[in-house]
Amino acid sequence: MNKTDADALGFELVGPTPQYTPITQTESSEARIARTAIEVALLYKGQEVHLREIQLAEDGTLKGEVSGFSNVCAREFEGVRFGQSLSFRFQHIQHATRKDA
């Protein structure tokens, strides 16, 4: 498993890391999020951190740009800055906004 920025900073995980990908699954969860999400929210120290410009990294993890924080009127929260690029895993995503929604 590749360590991401979100892992290093201590972002909360939603679920366990999958141990394998079934043969019947043609697209990983990460690839699907990169293709369909406008924005995702990750939880950090009790606050949602919103990321946009979601992309699939070469190592199979996700990366996005911090676009805001919930309930915080600041450009930085606990060392995470607006505009900062963060790598993360599918298990860090609390919720996502889809492009076709």
C-alpha positions in Angstrom: 0.0 0.0 0.0 1.4 3.4 -0.9 1.5 6.0 1.8 -0.3 9.2 0.8 -0.3 12.8 2.2 -3.6 12.1 3.8 -2.1 9.1 5.6 0.9 11.1 6.8 -1.2 13.9 8.1 -3.7 11.7 9.9 -6.9 12.1 7.8 -9.7 9.8 8.9 -10.5 6.6 7.0 -14.0 5.7 6.2 -13.5 2.0 5.7 -10.9 -0.7 5.6 -8.4 -1.0 2.8 -9.5 -3.6 0.3 -7.3 -6.7 0.2 -7.9 -7.6 -3.4 -9.7 -6.5 -6.5 -12.2 -9.0 -7.9 -11.6 -10.2 -11.4 -15.1 -9.0 -12.4 -14.3 -5.4 -11.5 -13.0 -3.6 -14.6 -12.4 -0.3 -13.0 -10.9 0.5 -9.6 -12.7 2.7 -7.1 -9.9 5.3 -7.5 -10.2 5.4 -11.3 -14.0 5.7 -11.0 -13.7 8.7 -8.6 -11.1 10.4 -10.8 -13.4 10.0 -13.8 -16.7 11.0 -12.1 -16.1 13.3 -9.1 -16.2 17.1 -9.2 -15.3 17.4 -5.5 -14.5 15.0 -2.6 -14.5 15.7 1.1 -12.0 14.2 3.5 -12.2 14.4 7.3 -9.3 16.0 9.1 -9.4 16.8 12.8 -13.2 17.0 12.9 -13.4 19.3 9.8 -14.2 18.4 6.2 -11.5 19.3 3.7 -12.9 19.7 0.2 -10.7 18.8 -2.8 -11.3 19.5 -6.5 -9.3 18.7 -9.7 -9.3 15.0 -8.7 -6.8 12.9 -10.7 -5.6 9.3 -10.6 -1.8 9.2 -9.8 0.6 6.8 -11.5 0.8 4.8 -8.3 -3.0 4.2 -8.2 -3.7 6.7 -5.5 -5.8 9.9 -5.9 -4.7 13.5 -5.8 -6.6 16.7 -5.6 -6.3 20.4 -4.8 -7.7 21.8 -1.5 -10.6 24.0 -2.4 -12.1 24.8 1.0 -13.0 23.7 4.5 -16.4 23.2 6.1 -17.3 25.5 8.9 -13.9 27.3 8.8 -13.6 30.8 7.2 -9.9 30.6 6.6 -7.4 29.7 3.9 -5.6 27.3 6.1 -6.6 24.8 8.8 -4.2 23.0 11.0 -1.4 23.1 8.4 -3.5 22.3 5.4 -3.7 25.2 2.9 -6.2 26.3 0.3 -4.7 25.4 -3.1 -2.4 22.7 -1.7 -2.2 19.4 -3.6 -2.9 16.3 -1.5 -2.6 12.6 -2.3 -5.2 10.3 -0.7 -6.9 6.9 -1.0 -10.5 6.0 -1.8 -10.9 5.0 1.9 -10.3 8.7 2.9 -13.4 10.0 1.0 -16.3 10.9 3.3 -18.5 11.9 0.3 -18.2 13.1 -3.3 -20.1 15.3 -5.8 -20.5 13.6 -9.1 -20.0 15.3 -12.5 -23.3 13.9 -13.8 -25.3 14.7 -10.7 
